[in-house]
């Protein structure tokens, strides 16, 4: 028994043959081609919808693709990310160890050690406060400096405690125990040179990024 849809299809099929004078073979090929086009169109819609749904799920979970970060699920199931590194140094940046200047008061090296023992992992915005304590505790100075701003530290050390400005412009060339003062109109910083870095209220392998005012030292008697 022929279904209703089949009857309609056959009726249209033979009607087209009679109306357009098309051969049955050519019309059959045309119908198959149209069917293939319709099938391809439907598949394209399904594929596009699947991509959209997949992206929506990833976006909802915070896993959408990024050129800056790699996003993933950690062991606890939470969404995490790490920065994608595209450029890096092929050789590590290594600065030489600071040298000891025998002309300087050996108590300066002791002050550097004391400052390292008391330093924090990160800056507490109290660099001059910590350097004052280290210099006083090591016996480099006999009283507590009165200036409040780090950028003014060098001038007070020269004026009141016998320090001198050293002919050094490279912070990494400063000897162990030297006092380095940085600053401009808005910021200031003071630190002590250690054998492998710099210390104030925190320790770092690298010197302060502020403009260097001067390097100071106190010569032994």
C-alpha positions as CSV (number, residue, x, y, z in Angstrom):
1,X,0.0,0.0,0.0
2,X,1.4,3.4,-1.1
3,X,1.6,6.1,1.6
4,X,0.1,9.5,1.1
5,X,3.5,11.2,1.1
6,X,4.7,8.8,-1.7
7,X,1.6,9.5,-3.7
8,X,2.2,13.3,-3.5
9,X,5.9,12.8,-4.5
10,X,4.9,10.7,-7.5
11,X,2.2,13.2,-8.5
12,X,4.7,16.1,-8.4
13,X,7.3,14.0,-10.2
14,X,5.1,13.1,-13.2
15,X,3.6,16.6,-13.3
16,X,7.0,18.1,-13.7
17,X,7.8,15.7,-16.5
18,X,4.6,16.7,-18.4
19,X,4.9,20.4,-17.7
20,X,8.6,21.0,-18.5
21,X,9.2,18.3,-20.9
22,X,12.1,16.9,-18.8
23,X,13.1,13.4,-19.2
24,X,12.4,11.1,-16.2
25,X,16.2,10.4,-15.9
26,X,17.2,14.1,-15.7
27,X,14.4,14.9,-13.3
28,X,15.4,12.0,-11.0
29,X,19.0,13.3,-11.0
30,X,17.8,16.8,-10.2
31,X,15.7,15.5,-7.3
32,X,18.6,13.5,-5.9
33,X,20.8,16.7,-6.2
34,X,18.2,18.8,-4.3
35,X,18.0,16.1,-1.7
36,X,21.7,16.1,-1.2
37,X,21.8,19.9,-0.9
38,X,19.0,19.8,1.7
39,X,20.9,17.1,3.6
40,X,24.1,19.1,3.5
41,X,22.3,22.2,4.7
42,X,20.7,20.4,7.6
43,X,24.1,18.8,8.6
44,X,25.7,22.3,8.5
45,X,23.1,23.7,10.9
46,X,23.5,20.8,13.3
47,X,27.4,21.1,13.2
48,X,27.2,24.9,13.8
49,X,24.7,24.4,16.6
50,X,27.0,21.9,18.2
51,X,30.0,24.3,18.1
52,X,27.9,27.1,19.6
53,X,26.7,24.8,22.4
54,X,30.2,23.6,23.1
55,X,31.6,27.1,23.3
56,X,28.7,28.2,25.6
57,X,29.5,25.3,27.9
58,X,33.2,26.1,27.9
59,X,32.4,29.8,28.5
60,X,30.1,28.9,31.4
61,X,32.9,26.9,32.9
62,X,35.5,29.5,32.3
63,X,37.4,27.3,29.8
64,X,37.1,29.4,26.7
65,X,40.2,29.6,24.6
66,X,42.6,32.4,25.1
67,X,45.9,33.6,23.5
68,X,47.2,34.9,26.8
69,X,46.3,32.1,29.3
70,X,46.1,28.4,29.3
71,X,42.9,27.4,31.1
72,X,42.4,24.0,32.7
73,X,40.7,22.1,35.6
74,X,43.0,21.4,38.6
75,X,42.9,18.3,40.7
76,X,40.1,19.7,42.8
77,X,37.9,20.4,39.8
78,X,38.3,24.1,39.9
79,X,39.0,26.2,36.8
80,X,42.6,27.5,36.9
81,X,44.9,29.3,34.4
82,X,48.5,30.1,33.8
83,X,50.0,32.7,31.6
84,X,51.3,31.5,28.2
85,X,55.0,32.4,27.9
86,X,56.0,33.2,24.3
87,X,59.3,34.9,24.8
88,X,62.0,34.1,27.3
89,X,65.8,34.6,27.9
90,X,67.9,31.7,26.7
91,X,70.4,32.5,29.4
92,X,69.7,33.4,33.0
93,X,70.5,36.9,34.2
94,X,73.3,36.5,36.7
95,X,74.9,39.4,38.6
96,X,78.3,39.0,40.2
97,X,78.6,38.8,44.0
98,X,79.4,42.1,45.7
99,X,82.9,42.6,46.8
100,X,84.2,43.7,50.1
101,X,85.9,47.1,50.2
102,X,88.6,46.9,53.0
103,X,88.5,50.7,53.4
104,X,84.9,50.7,54.6
105,X,83.9,50.2,58.3
106,X,83.5,46.4,58.8
107,X,80.4,47.2,60.9
108,X,78.6,48.0,57.6
109,X,78.8,44.3,56.6
110,X,77.4,43.4,60.0
111,X,74.5,45.8,59.4
112,X,73.8,44.1,56.1
113,X,73.7,40.7,57.9
114,X,71.3,42.1,60.6
115,X,69.1,43.6,58.0
116,X,68.9,40.2,56.1
117,X,67.9,38.4,59.3
118,X,65.0,40.8,59.9
119,X,63.9,41.3,56.3
120,X,60.4,40.3,55.1
121,X,59.6,38.4,52.0
122,X,58.0,41.5,50.5
123,X,58.2,45.3,51.0
124,X,56.4,46.7,54.0
125,X,57.0,50.3,52.8
126,X,59.4,50.8,55.8
127,X,62.8,50.6,54.1
128,X,64.4,53.5,55.9
129,X,63.0,52.4,59.2
130,X,64.6,48.9,58.8
131,X,67.9,50.3,57.5
132,X,68.1,52.7,60.5
133,X,67.7,49.8,62.9
134,X,70.4,47.7,61.2
135,X,72.9,50.6,61.2
136,X,72.2,51.5,64.8
137,X,72.2,47.8,66.0
138,X,75.5,47.1,64.2
139,X,77.2,50.2,65.8
140,X,77.7,52.0,62.5
141,X,75.8,55.0,63.9
142,X,75.5,56.2,67.5
143,X,72.0,57.5,67.4
144,X,68.8,57.0,65.6
145,X,68.4,59.2,62.4
146,X,65.6,61.8,62.4
147,X,64.7,62.0,58.8
148,X,61.4,60.4,57.8
149,X,61.9,60.1,54.0
150,X,64.1,57.5,52.4
151,X,65.3,59.9,49.7
152,X,66.8,62.1,52.4
153,X,68.7,59.3,54.1
154,X,72.0,60.0,52.3
155,X,72.2,63.6,53.2
156,X,71.6,62.9,56.9
157,X,74.2,60.1,56.9
158,X,76.8,62.4,55.5
159,X,75.9,65.4,57.6
160,X,75.5,63.6,61.0
161,X,77.3,60.3,60.8
162,X,80.5,60.6,58.7
163,X,79.3,58.9,55.6
164,X,80.7,59.8,52.2
165,X,79.4,59.6,48.7
166,X,81.1,56.8,46.7
167,X,82.0,57.3,43.0
168,X,79.7,54.5,42.0
169,X,76.7,54.7,39.6
170,X,76.0,51.0,39.1
171,X,74.2,49.5,42.1
172,X,75.7,46.0,41.4
173,X,79.2,47.5,41.7
174,X,78.5,48.8,45.2
175,X,80.6,47.0,47.9
176,X,79.0,44.9,50.7
177,X,77.5,47.2,53.4
178,X,77.2,50.3,51.1
179,X,74.0,52.3,51.5
180,X,72.1,52.9,48.2
181,X,69.6,55.8,48.1
182,X,67.0,56.1,45.3
183,X,64.3,58.6,44.7
184,X,62.5,61.3,42.8
185,X,59.7,63.8,43.6
186,X,57.2,61.1,44.3
187,X,59.1,58.0,45.6
188,X,62.1,57.1,47.7
189,X,63.9,54.0,48.7
190,X,67.1,53.1,50.7
191,X,68.8,49.7,50.9
192,X,72.0,48.0,51.9
193,X,74.1,46.1,49.5
194,X,74.6,42.4,50.5
195,X,76.8,39.8,48.9
196,X,74.1,38.5,46.6
197,X,71.6,41.3,46.4
198,X,70.0,44.2,48.4
199,X,68.2,44.4,51.7
200,X,66.0,46.9,53.5
201,X,62.6,45.8,54.9
202,X,62.8,43.0,52.4
203,X,65.6,41.2,50.5
204,X,65.9,41.1,46.7
205,X,68.4,39.9,44.1
206,X,67.8,43.0,42.1
207,X,68.2,46.7,43.0
208,X,65.4,49.2,43.3
209,X,63.9,50.5,40.0
210,X,63.8,54.1,41.2
211,X,66.5,56.5,39.9
212,X,69.7,56.1,41.9
213,X,70.6,59.2,43.9
214,X,73.9,58.0,45.2
215,X,75.9,55.2,46.9
216,X,77.2,56.0,50.4
217,X,79.8,54.4,52.6
218,X,81.6,55.0,55.9
219,X,85.3,54.5,56.0
220,X,87.0,52.8,59.0
221,X,89.2,54.7,61.4
